[in-house]
Amino acid sequence: MNVSTSPSPALERQRQDFYERIGRSNMTPLWLSLADLVTPEPRSACRPASWRFAEIRAAMLEAGGLITAKEAERRVLVLENPGLRGQSKITTSMYAGVQLVLPGEVAPAHRHTQSALRFVLEGSGAHTSVNGERTIMHEGDFVITPPMAWHDHGNESDEPIFWLDGLDIPVVQFLDASFAEMLDKDAQDLTRPDGDSDARYGANLLPVDHKGGGGTSPVFNYPYSRTRDALERLKRAEAWDPCHGLKMRYTNPITGNHAMATMGTFIQLLPKGFQTAAYRSTDATIFVPIEGKGRSIVGDDHIVDWEKRDVFVVPSWKRVRHEAHEDSVLFSFSDRPIQEALHLFREDRGNL
Ligand code: GTQ
C-alpha cells in the first residue's frame, strides 16, 4: 500500500474537473476503482442464506391456488439471495427456484440456451420430457435439461410434485447469449421409449460407433435409488474425507467430466455425528439436504439448522463446516465446471 499525501485543494479541483470532462466522453480513471475491481480475494454481494422447505411448500401451494402451471408457463418461486434481491439469483452466477406441478397439470414445451437441472424434493410419478423421451421423476432424482432441448413437464400422479430448479440464467445473461422459443403445442411428441437414454448411455455401455462427447451428459435422469445405493456401499469403506465426508460428483459417462457444462452437481453422505473440517472454494454452492438433519456454519457466524429439503447457500470463499445429527445426504450444485474450464477454481482445505 502506498501512503500518499493528499493533493492540494487546487490539484484536487483540477482532477475533479478532468474526471468530469472525460466522463462526458465515456472515460473514467482506473485509479479510483482499481482496488474494487482487482481484489486480493473474492468480494461478493452474495450472502449466506437459507430457506426452510416447510415455508416454501406452503407458499407454493398458495401459488397453486392463484395461477395454473400452464398460465404461468412455469409455476416457480425464485429463491433470491438476500444480497442480490431483484436479480433472480441465488448466487452471483446461479439461479434457483422451486417448481410445483399439481396433479393433472402440464408445464408447456419450450426450449432455451440456459441449462437446467431438477432435483426432486417431494412427490413421485410426474414426468419431464426431454428431446422426445419422457422420464418419470422420484424424490432425490437429478434430472437434466440440456441447452436448447425441448422440455415439458406433466403430472399424471395423484400428488403434487415439488422440485428445485437450478439454471445458469445469470451466466447466460452475463454473456448476452439467451435464446428461447415455445413449441406450438403443450407436450412434445415422444419419439423414444422410456429409459432409452439410460440404456444407451447409463449402463457402462455405449453404442458401438459412438464418437465424442458433448458438454452435457446424454443421461438425463440420475435416479436417487441408484445414487443412494452407491453411497451406501461406499460407506462401508469408511474412507471419509475430512472436509466432505463422502462426496461424489455426477458425471457425463462419455467424457468423465461434469454432467453439465456450466453447473457442477454433487451428492454427499455425512454419517450421524460426522463434523467436517472447515473448507472453502471459489464456487458459491447451493446445498439441498435430501435425508437427515444437521447444522452448517457458514463464514464466521452464519448458522443453518437444516433438515430434509431445506436449501442453503455458501458464498464464494466463505468457509463452511457441516455437522450431521443423523445420517444425512446433501445434494449441491455450483458453477465449478466454468471455473475449472477457465482455470479459476480454487479451494482451501486448511492443509487437510
Ligand atoms: O422448467 O423450463 O425455474 O425455463 C426457470 C426457467 C424453470 C423450466 C425455471 C425455466 C424452467
Boltz pocket constraint, residues with backbone or C-beta under 6 A from the ligand:
constraints:
  - pocket:
      binder: B
      contacts: [[A, 74], [A, 76], [A, 96], [A, 97], [A, 99], [A, 112], [A, 116], [A, 151], [A, 165], [A, 167]]
      max_distance: 6.0
